[in-house]
Amino acid sequence: MGLIVQDVKRFFLSLQTLHADFRLGRSPLALVAVLVTAAGCSFGQDTISLSSGYATVGSSVSLGLTLSIASGSGPAALEFTYAYSTSDFTSVSVVAGPAAMAAGKSVACNGSSGSYTCLVYGMNNTTLTNGIVATAIFTVSPTTRSQSSSIQVINSMGAMLDASSVSVHATGGQVTISPQYTVTALTCAPVAITTPGSAICTVTASVPAPSQGLTVTTASRSSLVIIPSSVAIGAGATTATFTASAAAVAGKSTAVLSASLNGGSQSFTLTLAPPSPPTVTSFSCTPASVSGPGAATCTVGLSAPAPAAGATVALGGGTTVISIPASVSVAAGSTTVTFTASVTAVTTSTTDVLSASLNGISQTFTLTLAPPASLTLAALSCNPTSPSKTLTFCTITLSSVAPSGGASVAMQLMNPAPIRVPDSVLVHAGSTSAQFYIKTVDVTTTYQVTLKASLNGSSVTSVVSHTEGFRSALGRMISRRRARA
């Protein structure tokens, strides 16, 4: 038979004194157990079990302690101790769970580092029922490197309404710890954007992303800079990039960008500058050397597209033998413009420095002017080269166009032959060739004659072969017939 308590109310009133003992570090239920005679008593074993949870480094996790009653009525009070690693958890606090509050119970706890003892009790005659009797909040250390940590529940016991103790079996829980994923940096390059333009921004996470990756929220506090609403950091990576696109601004301004993850945020300030006015960055002419009279095509290049109103490039240089416009206009949005430099004839080689200027920046180009090259002969051809009739047509070709007044080409037979050729042939101004003919005198034998054309020290030749003339062959045929008669 167990100990019979004559006055149950007196027992629970004594809990006030026991609670005071608990505050002083003494176990009130242990005292109850000493006073209880266990002989002849038999109780089913109740259990309390601690749930498991998930937390990130530096955060908190709530773990429920659930009472499961084997049979009959539950205990009127419980005592238990949480045992935990101080390298993984920096603090713990406990509040009454739903089952305890439903029974009008409270929770009182005290302890030292790594050990926290709690008493679930109430100044009433109700018993605890199945459910969560206490909730413990553990704070994960910000410096822990553990991936998981066990929390044990030890020294568990209960007290019944008749002041007898009851054995309570306890099981602990497990906290899975993951790194605290936060944004540690947000940077952009370049820091200053000449608008319209863009910058490449980099988000850096505190630790490598898990297998599912991380999604970082990004935002721009300026309507002038457009960025995506989020950026993904791939599994195992610590960084991700995105593009910040800036619209044109009229004056210098700034735009603040931000990147956020798990409550942590980083910001970066971009400087926006208005577009720089275009300037001349290149100036060239083709060909670089012109034989007068002639012309070169010159090209001016700008550093940026011309504005909506276009751009006027001032031109300089020019002499009495070279002519260029005073300025050229670059169309809106274009970066190049061309013009013609016209060169008249010169007698000696010389140079002229041309310039192109816009918005205070100039570029120059040196154009070489040369006298006309000496006119020479390129070819002399006759057709047919073996005529059977009395006329053969020939063509003289020059190395370039004939100058004003034309070019007179001297003609000469290189070996005696009964052929008539002109003393000279005139190639008219602006032309590169001229035709003439040679007249053949009837002969009774075949022969070849070399025709030579000369101009400015150059010469070309052509060989013409002649057969018997038509009348000579006819005379021989008449003479043969007369001899037969």
Secondary structure, 3 states (H helix, E strand, C coil): CCCCCCCHHHHHHCHHHHHHHHHCCCCHHHHHHHHCCCCCCCCCCEEEEECCEEEECCCEEEEEEEEECCCCCCCCEEEEEEECCCCCEEEEEEEECHHHHHCCCEEEEEEECCEEEEEEECCCCCCCCCEEEEEEEEEECCCCCCCEEEEEEEEEEEECCCCCEEEEEEECEEEEEECCCCEEEEEEECCEEECCEEEEEEEEECCCCCCCCEEEEEEECCCCEECCCEEEECCCCCEEEEEEEECCCCCCEEEEEEEEECCEEEEEEEEEECCCCCCEEEEEEECCEEECCEEEEEEEEECCCCCCCCEEEEEECCECCEECCCEEEECCCCCEEEEEEEECCCCCCEEEEEEEEECCEEEEEEEEEECCCCCCEEEEEEECCCCCCCEEEEEEEECCCCCCCCEEEEEEECCCCCEECCCEEEECCCCCEEEEEEEECCCCCCEEEEEEEEECCEEEEEEEEECCCHHHHHHHHHHHHHHHC
